[in-house]
């Protein structure tokens, strides 16, 4: 994503303003990047009747820096919209990947929170409340290929091992039309005969969809969009295009 010169200047100013502020305890300094694709647009509730991702809404906020500082006080804040004209600061728990469902509001800017060890410039999304740093890959591949791709970049397939993590990922995936109807591979499998995450830890919390798992030959797991992103067992490395899915890599921070 390219920023024009004025946008880049505003981004750098906001970065410098907040450079000394830590996004998470012991983590590198917080930064906010302006996502220019969303200029002059705003999202109040994604998808109209989908669940609200709003963390907080403030009025009479005098600058994007002040809005950013408000966002930093709330660990569930991952991004915000700022409209200077009416001082609106609208904070969300997820990052929106497109403006298909955004409303036109001239003068609005959209900002993403990031930090050094979870760089937005490389496509990572930061969610401080759960210590999550993840990257959505919009490419259809087998589960095994997804795992190899993550590992090659020092990451691993997403570990959705608690209800809170599932809840956040559900809201993220439902929040954008680009992800809402896509199955997503995650890092659980039964390749060794027992359910393990890719870091070798046991799967102790399960989130299977109704009637899943359904086949002893399907030893890997995805989050099925038509199951409201509950788990579905899938082949690991065969089955043609019908068994190839998008995936999410997770980075330790």
C-alpha positions as CSV (number, residue, x, y, z in Angstrom):
1,X,0.0,0.0,0.0
2,X,1.5,3.4,-1.0
3,X,0.9,6.6,0.9
4,X,1.0,10.0,-0.9
5,X,3.3,12.6,0.6
6,X,0.8,14.4,2.8
7,X,-0.5,11.1,4.1
8,X,3.0,9.9,4.8
9,X,3.9,13.1,6.6
10,X,0.8,12.7,8.9
11,X,1.7,9.1,9.5
12,X,5.2,10.0,10.5
13,X,4.0,12.7,12.8
14,X,1.7,10.4,14.6
15,X,4.4,7.8,14.8
16,X,6.8,10.2,16.4
17,X,4.2,11.5,18.8
18,X,3.6,8.0,20.1
19,X,7.0,6.5,19.7
20,X,7.7,6.4,23.4
21,X,4.4,4.8,24.3
22,X,4.5,1.1,24.8
23,X,1.7,-0.9,23.1
24,X,2.1,-3.9,25.4
25,X,4.1,-4.3,28.5
26,X,7.7,-5.0,27.6
27,X,7.0,-4.7,23.9
28,X,8.4,-2.3,21.3
29,X,6.9,1.2,20.9
30,X,3.5,1.7,19.5
31,X,2.9,3.1,16.0
32,X,-0.3,4.0,14.1
33,X,-0.4,3.8,10.3
34,X,-2.9,5.6,8.2
35,X,-4.6,3.2,5.8
36,X,-5.3,5.5,2.9
37,X,-7.6,3.1,1.1
38,X,-10.3,3.9,3.6
39,X,-10.0,7.7,3.3
40,X,-13.3,9.6,3.5
41,X,-15.1,6.4,4.7
42,X,-16.2,5.0,8.0
43,X,-17.5,1.7,9.4
44,X,-19.9,1.9,12.4
45,X,-21.2,-1.7,12.5
46,X,-19.6,-4.1,9.9
47,X,-22.0,-5.9,7.7
48,X,-25.1,-4.0,8.9
49,X,-26.6,-6.7,11.1
50,X,-23.3,-8.4,12.1
51,X,-22.0,-8.1,15.7
52,X,-20.6,-4.7,16.7
53,X,-16.8,-4.4,17.0
54,X,-16.9,-0.9,18.5
55,X,-14.7,-0.5,21.5
56,X,-15.5,3.1,22.3
57,X,-16.7,6.2,20.6
58,X,-15.6,9.7,21.6
59,X,-16.6,13.2,20.4
60,X,-14.9,16.5,20.6
61,X,-11.5,14.9,20.0
62,X,-9.2,17.5,18.6
63,X,-6.6,15.4,16.7
64,X,-5.8,12.0,15.4
65,X,-3.0,11.9,18.0
66,X,-5.5,12.3,20.8
67,X,-7.7,9.6,19.3
68,X,-4.6,7.3,19.1
69,X,-3.8,8.0,22.7
70,X,-7.4,7.0,23.7
71,X,-7.0,3.8,21.7
72,X,-3.8,3.0,23.5
73,X,-5.6,3.1,26.9
74,X,-7.8,0.2,25.7
75,X,-6.1,-3.1,25.0
76,X,-9.0,-4.2,22.9
77,X,-8.5,-1.3,20.5
78,X,-6.8,-2.4,17.2
79,X,-7.8,0.4,14.9
80,X,-9.7,3.7,14.8
81,X,-11.5,6.2,12.5
82,X,-11.0,9.9,13.1
83,X,-13.1,12.7,11.7
84,X,-11.7,16.1,12.4
85,X,-14.8,18.0,11.5
86,X,-17.0,16.7,14.3
87,X,-14.1,15.4,16.5
88,X,-15.3,11.8,16.2
89,X,-13.0,9.1,17.4
90,X,-14.4,5.6,16.7
91,X,-12.4,2.7,18.0
92,X,-12.7,-0.9,16.8
93,X,-11.4,-4.2,18.1
94,X,-10.6,-5.5,14.6
95,X,-8.9,-4.3,11.5
96,X,-11.1,-3.9,8.4
97,X,-9.5,-5.0,5.2
98,X,-11.7,-3.2,2.7
99,X,-14.3,-0.4,2.4
100,X,-17.1,-2.4,0.6
101,X,-19.5,-1.8,3.4
102,X,-18.2,1.6,4.7
103,X,-20.3,4.7,4.7
104,X,-19.0,7.9,2.9
105,X,-17.9,10.5,5.4
106,X,-15.6,13.1,3.9
107,X,-12.6,14.0,6.0
108,X,-12.4,10.7,7.8
109,X,-9.1,8.9,8.2
110,X,-8.5,5.3,9.3
111,X,-5.5,4.1,11.5
112,X,-4.1,0.7,12.4
113,X,-2.2,0.1,15.6
114,X,1.1,-1.8,15.2
115,X,4.4,-2.3,16.9
116,X,8.0,-3.3,16.0
117,X,7.5,-7.0,16.6
118,X,4.2,-7.1,14.8
119,X,4.8,-5.0,11.7
120,X,1.7,-3.9,9.8
121,X,4.0,-3.2,6.9
122,X,4.4,-7.0,6.5
123,X,0.6,-7.5,6.8
124,X,0.4,-8.4,10.5
125,X,-2.5,-7.5,12.7
126,X,-2.0,-6.7,16.4
127,X,-4.6,-7.5,19.1
128,X,-3.0,-6.5,22.4
129,X,-5.7,-7.8,24.8
130,X,-4.8,-11.4,23.9
131,X,-1.2,-10.9,22.8
132,X,-2.1,-11.8,19.3
133,X,-0.1,-11.0,16.2
134,X,-1.4,-12.6,13.0
135,X,-1.4,-12.4,9.2
136,X,-4.3,-13.4,6.9
137,X,-3.2,-15.1,3.7
138,X,-5.7,-14.8,0.8
139,X,-4.4,-17.7,-1.2
140,X,-5.9,-21.2,-1.6
141,X,-3.5,-23.9,-0.6
142,X,-3.5,-27.3,1.2
143,X,-3.1,-27.3,4.9
144,X,0.4,-28.7,4.7
145,X,1.4,-26.0,2.3
146,X,-0.1,-23.4,4.6
147,X,2.0,-24.8,7.5
148,X,5.2,-24.7,5.3
149,X,4.5,-21.1,4.2
150,X,4.1,-19.9,7.8
151,X,7.2,-21.8,9.0
152,X,9.3,-20.3,6.2
153,X,8.6,-16.8,7.7
154,X,9.2,-17.7,11.3
155,X,5.5,-18.0,12.1
156,X,3.1,-20.8,12.6
157,X,-0.5,-21.6,11.7
158,X,-2.9,-19.8,14.0
159,X,-3.5,-21.3,17.4
160,X,-7.2,-20.8,18.4
161,X,-7.0,-22.4,21.8
162,X,-9.5,-20.4,23.9
163,X,-13.0,-19.1,23.5
164,X,-11.7,-15.5,23.7
165,X,-9.3,-16.1,20.8
166,X,-12.0,-17.7,18.8
167,X,-14.3,-14.7,19.5
168,X,-11.7,-12.2,18.3
169,X,-10.9,-14.2,15.1
170,X,-14.6,-14.7,14.4
171,X,-15.2,-10.9,14.6
172,X,-12.1,-10.2,12.4
173,X,-13.2,-12.7,9.8
174,X,-16.8,-11.6,9.8
175,X,-15.8,-7.9,9.7
176,X,-14.7,-7.7,6.1
177,X,-16.3,-9.0,2.9
178,X,-12.9,-10.2,1.8
179,X,-12.8,-12.8,4.6
180,X,-16.4,-13.4,5.5
181,X,-17.1,-16.3,3.2
182,X,-13.7,-17.9,3.2
183,X,-12.6,-21.1,5.0
184,X,-9.4,-20.6,7.0
185,X,-6.8,-23.2,7.9
186,X,-5.6,-23.2,11.6
187,X,-2.8,-25.0,13.3
188,X,-4.6,-28.0,14.9
189,X,-4.2,-31.5,13.5
190,X,-4.3,-35.2,14.4
191,X,-1.4,-36.3,12.2
192,X,0.3,-38.1,15.1
193,X,-2.9,-39.8,16.3
194,X,-3.6,-37.2,18.9
195,X,-4.9,-33.6,18.6
196,X,-1.9,-31.2,18.7
197,X,-1.2,-27.6,17.9
198,X,1.8,-26.9,15.7
199,X,3.9,-26.0,18.7
200,X,3.5,-29.5,20.0
201,X,1.0,-28.7,22.8
202,X,-2.2,-30.7,23.3
203,X,-5.5,-29.4,22.0
204,X,-7.5,-29.1,25.2
205,X,-10.2,-26.8,24.0
206,X,-12.3,-27.9,21.0
207,X,-14.7,-25.9,18.9
208,X,-16.1,-28.4,16.4
209,X,-19.1,-27.5,14.3
210,X,-22.2,-29.8,14.6
211,X,-21.4,-33.3,13.2
212,X,-17.7,-32.6,13.1
213,X,-15.2,-34.2,12.9
214,X,-16.7,-36.3,10.2
215,X,-14.0,-38.4,8.6
216,X,-11.0,-40.4,10.0
217,X,-9.0,-39.5,6.9
218,X,-9.3,-35.8,7.4
219,X,-6.7,-35.1,10.0
220,X,-6.3,-31.3,9.8
221,X,-8.6,-28.4,10.8
222,X,-10.0,-25.3,9.4
223,X,-12.5,-22.7,10.5
224,X,-15.5,-23.2,8.2
225,X,-17.3,-20.0,7.2
226,X,-20.6,-21.8,6.7
227,X,-20.2,-23.2,10.3
228,X,-19.9,-19.6,11.6
229,X,-16.1,-20.3,11.7
230,X,-16.4,-23.3,14.0
231,X,-14.0,-26.1,13.3
232,X,-14.2,-28.5,10.4
233,X,-11.9,-31.5,9.8
234,X,-10.2,-31.4,6.3
235,X,-7.6,-33.3,4.3
236,X,-4.0,-32.1,5.0
237,X,-2.5,-32.4,1.5
238,X,-5.0,-33.9,-1.0
239,X,-8.5,-33.5,-2.4
240,X,-8.1,-30.9,-5.2
241,X,-9.2,-27.3,-5.1
242,X,-12.2,-28.1,-2.9
243,X,-9.7,-29.0,-0.1
244,X,-7.6,-25.8,-0.5
245,X,-8.2,-22.9,1.8
246,X,-6.9,-19.5,2.9
247,X,-4.9,-19.5,6.1
248,X,-3.7,-17.4,9.0
249,X,-0.1,-17.3,10.4
250,X,0.6,-16.3,14.0
251,X,3.7,-14.6,15.1
252,X,5.0,-14.8,18.7
253,X,5.4,-11.5,20.4
